[in-house]
Each structure stands twice: as C-alpha cells, then as structure tokens.
Amino acid sequence: MMEAPPAGPLKDGYGRRIDYLRVSVTDRCDLRCSYCLPKDFKGFEIPSNWLSHEETARLVGLFVALGVSKVRLTGGEPLLRRGVAGLARAIAAMPGIADLSLSTNGTQLARHAQALREAGVDRLNVSLDTLDAAAFGRITGRDCLESVLAGLAAARRAGFAPIKLNSVVHAATPEAQVRRLLDYAVEQGFVLRLIEPMPMGECGRGHSHTDLNAMGSRLAAEAGLMPALAGSATGPARYWTSGHGAPVLGVITPMSRHFCASCNRVRLGVDGTLYLCLGQEDQVPLGRLLRDGATDAELTAAILAGIAAKPERHEFVSNPERIVRFMAQTGG
C-alpha cells in the first residue's frame, strides 16, 4: 500500500508549487521543424524503452496523489502513438485532475479530435508557424499545411475551446507572417501564442531569438487589443485580449524575460525520465526504477527528492551550449 504523501501542496526547494506535469508519450515526430530536430536525426529512444500506457498512468497517478492537478500529453508528436485516447481517458478519470490537455503538430488531428474530446481532453495546443504553404514546407520539411488546417477545423467541431496556436518566432521570422497568423486566429476564435526559440540542441541554437514583448505589443496595438489584467492568466504566457476577457494574443519569452520564479511544471519523458528543468540536466530515472520493481512508496520518495532538487532557473542565456538534447527528446 502506498504511504500517504506529505500534507499540503507539492513544493520545490524554492517554495514554488508544482502542480503541472507534461507527459511525453513518444519522442518520434512526422515533421522536422528547423528549430527542433535535424532532418537526418536518428537518435530516438528504442520502443522497448518507452513506458507502456499502463506504466505511464501509474506514474501520473503518483504525481496526482501528490497534488498535481494539470497534465499535458505531448511528444514528439503524441498522435503517432497508438492508444493515446485510452491513456487520456485513464488520466481524466483520476480524482484531482482539473485540466487535461494535449500538444500536437496537427497533422493527425482530423482523425483523432473527436476521440480525444470524448476521452476527457479539455484543451489543445496546436503548433502552427505560418499560413504560407511554401514557408510551412521549408520550416517543417513536409507539405502538409492543409492537413493541419483540417485538424484545427475538426477540433472546433469536436467542441475544443479554447484552441491555442503555438508559433515559434525567431529573429528571421517575417512580422507579416505573424500578423497573418493573428488575423487567422481572430477569425477562427483561436488564441495565438508567440514563442521564443530556446537553445536546445544544435537546431535550437541555430535560431536567434527576438524580443517578443515588443512584437506582441506592436501587433496587439494594430489589432486593437489590450493587455490582460495582471493575475488573470495562468502559465508563462502574457496575453492581450479583445476587451471581453478572453485572451487573443500571447507571448512566451523564456529568453528575453524568463519566468523561472513562477515555474510550476516538470516533464516526464517517454522512457519515464523525470526532467526537472528544460535548461538543466537534473533528472530522475523513474522509468528505470519502476521497471526494476520499485513500489509506489519508493517511486513517490524519488519524485519528492527530485522536486526538492528542482533547479532555480535555466541557463539558456548565460550557458546556451549546456543542453545538447533536442526538445523532442525531453517532451515539448
């Protein structure tokens, strides 16, 4: 029988409450976005090392018992893995889960949107960097923009709301391209979030960031948006709204204005490795411990020890060469 966890919220050594777990179900992806994975990358985890959905659910359940209430399924591209809707259903049924979401590149979304909604997924984040088909092909390595747009339409029909569009914007990204995305988001009722690239692996270091605080302010002023009230949003994004309270445009700025002091998340890799910070190497081999026969009490103790050792902040600016693994290997 699992020992009762400590009373009160799960906190790290700096007093930050950890209530958000991102769970990678695969490190594979059917795109090769230029800032994420090299075109010829072959260093994926072998499938026998992937946690089964039952093993993943067991670990997620331990985090939920410790006070984690938000879970996001991610990858790689999570919809390449069979049975993800079943895993989502198992997590959604756990007492204490308040929010279950999924990140996807959208290529498989048209086939899976309805099943995900019925399984209990509350929200979707869909990667979309441009509406120009030629530019999309250059960025992702595939000519499949129409599949992504079809997936977004299917998600709307399935009842997902809000749907967030995640767009990586770097120094060479044309602002007109971002403006077109914002117009599309407003028209469709989506939320556009602009994200600064991080120097993870050689791909990430090959794209210089630009200060998205300034770009966001310019685009918001052009669109007649106003800053969201302080404290009205959760998570790392800062938003602008249409005046009715719902966010329309957001920026996530890990490079120009980091948000480490309020970080509330950790990541579980496809092999069960617990990553405590994107910009540090601190990790806990929960998957190996589980397969070596660890009890729930022993796994819980390992989780608590890891959370207690969570680093204060990333070093992407001061030490950009530190992280050699790619984002897809960590879990987006």
HELIX and SHEET records of a PDB file:
HELIX    1   1 PRO A   47  ASN A   49  5                                   3    
HELIX    2   2 HIS A   53  ALA A   65  1                                  13    
HELIX    3   3 PRO A   78  LEU A   80  5                                   3    
HELIX    4   4 VAL A   84  ALA A   92  1                                   9    
HELIX    5   5 LEU A  109  ALA A  119  1                                  11    
HELIX    6   6 ALA A  133  THR A  140  1                                   8    
HELIX    7   7 LEU A  145  ALA A  158  1                                  14    
HELIX    8   8 GLU A  175  GLN A  188  1                                  14    
HELIX    9   9 GLY A  201  ARG A  205  1                                   5    
HELIX   10  10 LEU A  212  ALA A  223  1                                  12    
HELIX   11  11 CYS A  260  SER A  262  5                                   3    
HELIX   12  12 LEU A  286  ARG A  291  1                                   6    
HELIX   13  13 ASP A  296  ALA A  308  1                                  13    
HELIX   14  14 MET A  327  THR A  330  1                                   4    
SHEET    1   A12 MET A 226  PRO A 227  0                                        
SHEET    2   A12 ARG A 238  THR A 241 -1                                        
SHEET    3   A12 PRO A 247  ILE A 252 -1                                        
SHEET    4   A12 VAL A 191  ILE A 195  1                                        
SHEET    5   A12 ILE A 163  VAL A 168  1                                        
SHEET    6   A12 ARG A 123  SER A 127  1                                        
SHEET    7   A12 ASP A  99  THR A 104  1                                        
SHEET    8   A12 LYS A  70  THR A  74  1                                        
SHEET    9   A12 TYR A  20  SER A  24  1                                        
SHEET   10   A12 ARG A 265  LEU A 268  1                                        
SHEET   11   A12 THR A 273  TYR A 275 -1                                        
SHEET   12   A12 GLN A 283  PRO A 285 -1                                        
END                                                                             
